[in-house]
Amino acid sequence: MTKDAIKPGKVRGIDHIGITVPDVEAATRFLSEAFDATIVYDTVADGLPRRSPEDLAPTVALNEA
């Protein structure tokens, strides 16, 4: 990538990012408030239980430190 590839005003948007957090509700609240953002999509269906960190660890390649 050249230094001219990213200039102010050239980024048109962000499709998505992934962040692993211990409390998704708290992180969602924080990011929504910090960026004055509107949630337009949530991958967790209402009424279904959330998966435990232990169940998710292999999926997101988390290692115990």
Buried (B, 14 or more C-beta within 10 A) or exposed (E): EEEEEEEEEEEEEEEEEEEEEEEBEEEBEEBEEEEEEEEEEEEEEEEEEEEEEEEEBEEEEEEEE
